[in-house]
Amino acid sequence: MKDVASASLAVDRPSTRAADYLALTKPRLNFLVVATSAAGYYLGAPNSAGGIDLAAMAFAVAGTALVAGGAAVLNQVYERDTDALMRRTRARPLPDGRVESTEATIFGLVLSIAGLVLLAARANALAALLALATLVTYLVVYTPMKRRTPIATLVGAVPGALPPLIGWTASHGSMWDGGLALFAIVFCWQMPHFMAIAWLYRDDYGKAGFPMLPVIDPGGRRAGRQAIWFALLLVVASTEPAWGGIRGLSGAIYLPIAIVLGAGLLWLAARFAAARNDTTARRLFLGSIIYLPLLWIAMIVTK
């Protein structure tokens, strides 16, 4: 009885509750949102003697992160039943019963609304509208579509690619002159990344009834083809800041760096497509994780 009481007290500790609510925001995914939105803001800011307005940048990044965190929470409310079926997600706070769905819904709405208000008040209306588009596309379109068709992966790449565009728009005041190039880079990058994840967790996705490409095509040929095509498109998208006439977005040394990085990821995608197994998928996944921050760093340093 003492052990049971101790376990009950441990669950009710404020620190544990806080950790559960933090987990609902998917902090690792939100770290990517913070990084890409911050990079977008920096790259979109005009070059001036005064430098970057760090306070304005912090508000824009925080607003974007709040919206992304709220979307993650609301997505988990919707998918709590399927999350309970998958090994990698069944220990999340909602399927494990540590947080009630009503509480999570309120939490997700509060985060989302706070983020939108912060962007509208401290950045600009266009950045807030793009964040709202992220929220709607992710929750209203992608989340329910995910149970019906593998095309959902393409749709889900749209809200995933919007954070750098939101950051760019918050500092630049417009989506043009480079913002869409940043969007295209992250959009294309997500597909080889997603194909590797879908392969590695194909059994989990199959149990939950998600028709990911490696589920409906167990041989993995379609997943391999998509990984190659989008890795190839990524090479083109990532070099556009150097040759697309976008002033101030990157320096001359950026182009060879982008080509080398893109060629490396394309090679990993080709290896996965040729030999579809967990080893090649894991290498593609790890390569994609390394690729994106190196590309952002190259762009930022050579701005």
C-alpha positions in Angstrom: 0.0 0.0 0.0 2.9 2.3 0.8 4.3 1.9 -2.7 0.9 2.6 -4.3 0.4 5.7 -2.2 3.9 6.9 -3.1 3.3 6.3 -6.8 0.0 8.2 -6.5 1.7 11.2 -4.8 4.5 11.2 -7.5 1.9 11.4 -10.3 0.2 14.4 -8.5 3.4 16.3 -8.0 3.4 19.8 -9.7 6.7 19.1 -11.4 5.3 15.9 -12.9 2.2 17.6 -14.1 4.3 20.4 -15.6 6.4 17.8 -17.4 3.3 16.2 -18.8 2.0 19.5 -20.1 5.4 20.3 -21.6 5.4 16.9 -23.3 2.1 17.6 -24.9 3.7 20.5 -26.8 6.3 18.1 -28.4 9.3 20.1 -27.2 11.8 18.4 -29.6 9.6 19.3 -32.6 9.0 22.8 -31.2 12.8 23.2 -30.9 12.9 22.9 -34.7 10.1 25.5 -35.0 12.1 27.9 -32.8 15.3 27.4 -34.7 13.7 27.8 -38.2 11.6 30.7 -37.2 14.5 32.5 -35.6 16.6 31.8 -38.7 13.9 33.1 -41.0 13.6 36.3 -38.9 17.3 36.9 -39.0 17.6 36.3 -42.7 14.6 38.5 -43.4 15.8 41.4 -41.3 17.3 44.2 -43.3 21.1 44.8 -42.9 21.5 47.9 -40.8 24.1 49.5 -38.5 21.7 48.9 -35.6 21.7 45.1 -36.1 18.8 42.8 -35.3 16.1 43.9 -32.9 16.5 41.0 -30.5 13.4 41.8 -28.5 11.2 41.9 -31.6 12.8 38.6 -32.8 12.1 37.0 -29.4 8.4 38.0 -29.5 8.1 36.6 -33.1 9.8 33.3 -32.3 7.8 32.9 -29.0 4.5 33.6 -30.8 5.3 31.0 -33.5 6.4 28.5 -30.9 3.2 29.0 -28.9 1.1 28.3 -32.0 3.1 25.3 -32.9 2.9 24.0 -29.3 -0.9 24.5 -29.2 -1.3 22.7 -32.5 0.8 19.8 -31.2 -1.4 19.6 -28.1 -4.7 19.7 -30.1 -3.3 17.1 -32.5 -2.7 14.7 -29.7 -6.2 15.2 -28.3 -7.5 14.2 -31.7 -5.2 11.2 -32.0 -5.2 10.0 -28.5 -6.9 6.7 -29.4 -4.5 5.9 -32.2 -1.5 7.0 -30.1 -2.6 4.3 -27.6 -2.1 1.7 -30.3 1.5 2.6 -31.2 4.5 1.6 -29.2 6.3 4.9 -29.7 3.3 7.1 -28.6 1.3 5.0 -26.1 3.3 6.5 -23.1 2.2 10.1 -24.0 0.2 11.9 -21.3 -3.2 11.6 -23.1 -3.2 7.8 -24.0 -1.6 7.0 -20.7 -4.3 8.8 -18.8 -2.1 11.3 -17.0 -3.9 14.3 -18.6 -7.6 14.6 -19.3 -8.6 15.4 -22.9 -10.7 18.4 -21.8 -7.7 19.9 -19.9 -5.4 19.3 -22.9 -7.9 20.9 -25.2 -8.1 24.1 -23.1 -4.3 24.1 -22.8 -3.9 23.8 -26.6 -6.4 26.5 -27.3 -4.8 28.9 -24.8 -1.4 28.4 -26.3 -2.6 28.8 -29.9 -4.6 32.0 -29.1 -1.7 33.5 -27.1 0.7 32.9 -30.0 -1.6 34.4 -32.6 -2.2 37.5 -30.4 1.5 37.9 -29.7 2.4 37.7 -33.4 -0.4 40.2 -34.3 0.6 42.6 -31.6 4.4 42.4 -31.7 5.1 41.4 -35.3 2.5 42.0 -38.0 -0.9 40.8 -39.2 0.6 38.8 -42.1 2.8 36.8 -39.7 -0.2 36.1 -37.5 -2.3 35.0 -40.6 0.5 32.6 -41.6 0.5 31.2 -38.1 -3.3 30.8 -38.3 -2.8 29.0 -41.6 -0.3 26.7 -39.9 -2.9 25.9 -37.2 -5.8 25.3 -39.6 -3.8 23.2 -42.1 -2.3 21.0 -39.4 -5.5 20.4 -37.4 -8.3 20.7 -39.9 -6.7 19.3 -43.0 -3.7 17.2 -42.2 -4.7 15.5 -39.0 -8.0 13.9 -40.2 -6.5 13.2 -43.7 -3.6 11.3 -42.1 -6.0 8.4 -41.4 -7.2 8.2 -45.0 -4.4 8.7 -47.5 -0.6 8.8 -47.8 -1.0 12.2 -49.6 -1.5 13.5 -46.0 2.3 13.5 -45.7 2.6 16.1 -48.4 -0.1 18.2 -46.8 1.5 18.0 -43.4 4.8 19.3 -44.9 3.0 22.6 -45.5 2.5 23.7 -41.9 5.9 22.1 -41.1 7.5 24.5 -43.6 5.7 27.7 -42.5 7.7 28.6 -39.3 10.7 30.0 -41.3 8.3 32.0 -43.5 6.5 33.3 -40.4 9.9 34.5 -39.0 10.9 36.0 -42.4 7.6 37.8 -42.6 7.8 39.1 -39.1 11.0 40.9 -39.8 10.7 41.6 -43.5 7.0 42.6 -43.7 6.5 40.5 -46.8 6.7 36.8 -47.9 8.6 37.8 -51.1 12.3 38.3 -51.8 13.4 35.1 -50.0 10.6 34.0 -47.7 9.1 31.5 -50.1 12.6 30.1 -50.8 13.0 29.3 -47.1 9.5 27.7 -47.2 10.5 25.6 -50.2 13.7 24.4 -48.5 11.9 23.1 -45.4 9.0 21.7 -47.4 11.3 19.6 -49.6 13.5 18.6 -46.7 10.6 17.1 -44.8 9.8 14.4 -47.3 13.0 12.4 -47.2 12.9 12.9 -43.4 9.3 11.7 -43.2 9.9 8.7 -45.5 12.7 7.5 -43.2 10.5 7.8 -40.1 7.6 6.1 -41.9 9.8 3.2 -42.8 11.3 2.8 -39.3 7.9 2.9 -37.6 5.9 1.2 -40.4 4.6 -1.5 -38.0 3.3 1.1 -35.5 1.6 3.0 -38.3 0.1 -0.2 -39.6 -1.3 -1.1 -36.2 -2.9 2.4 -35.8 -4.4 2.3 -39.3 -2.4 5.1 -40.8 -1.9 4.5 -44.6 1.7 5.7 -44.8 3.6 4.7 -47.9 5.6 1.9 -46.3 2.3 0.5 -44.9 0.4 0.4 -48.2 3.6 -0.5 -50.1 5.5 -2.8 -47.8 8.4 -3.2 -50.3 9.1 0.5 -49.8 9.6 1.4 -53.5 7.2 4.3 -53.4 8.8 5.7 -50.2 12.2 5.4 -51.8 11.1 7.2 -55.0 9.6 10.0 -53.0 12.8 10.3 -50.9 14.9 10.6 -54.0 12.6 13.1 -55.8 12.3 15.5 -52.9 16.0 15.2 -52.1 16.7 16.2 -55.7 14.2 19.1 -55.5 15.9 20.1 -52.2 19.2 20.6 -54.1 17.4 23.0 -56.4 15.5 24.8 -53.7 18.5 25.2 -51.4 20.6 26.8 -54.1 18.0 29.3 -55.1 19.1 31.9 -52.5 22.4 32.0 -54.3 21.2 32.2 -57.9 17.6 33.5 -57.6 18.5 37.2 -57.4 17.6 37.4 -53.7 19.8 40.2 -52.5 21.4 39.8 -49.1 20.1 36.3 -48.3 23.4 34.5 -48.8 27.0 35.0 -49.8 29.0 33.5 -52.7 30.4 30.7 -50.5 26.9 29.5 -49.7 26.3 27.9 -53.1 29.0 25.2 -53.0 28.1 24.4 -49.4 24.5 24.0 -50.3 25.4 21.8 -53.3 27.6 19.5 -51.1 25.1 19.2 -48.4 22.3 18.5 -50.9 24.4 15.9 -52.7 25.1 14.1 -49.5 21.4 13.9 -48.5 20.5 12.8 -52.1 23.1 10.0 -51.8 21.5 8.8 -48.6 18.1 8.9 -50.1 19.3 6.9 -53.1 20.9 4.4 -50.8 17.6 4.0 -49.0 15.7 3.7 -52.3 18.1 1.0 -53.5 18.2 -1.1 -50.3 15.1 -0.4 -48.2 16.0 -1.5 -44.7 16.2 -0.1 -41.2 19.9 0.7 -41.6 19.6 2.8 -44.7 16.4 4.5 -43.3 18.2 5.3 -40.1 21.1 6.8 -42.0 18.8 8.9 -44.1 17.0 10.1 -40.9 20.2 11.0 -39.2 21.5 12.7 -42.3 18.4 14.8 -42.6 18.8 15.9 -39.0 22.4 17.0 -39.6 21.6 18.6 -43.0 19.1 21.3 -42.0 21.0 23.0 -39.2 24.2 23.0 -41.3 22.3 24.6 -44.2 20.8 27.3 -41.9 24.2 28.0 -40.4 25.8 28.4 -43.9 23.1 30.8 -44.9 23.2 32.8 -41.8 27.0 33.1 -41.7 27.2 34.1 -45.3 24.3 36.6 -45.3 
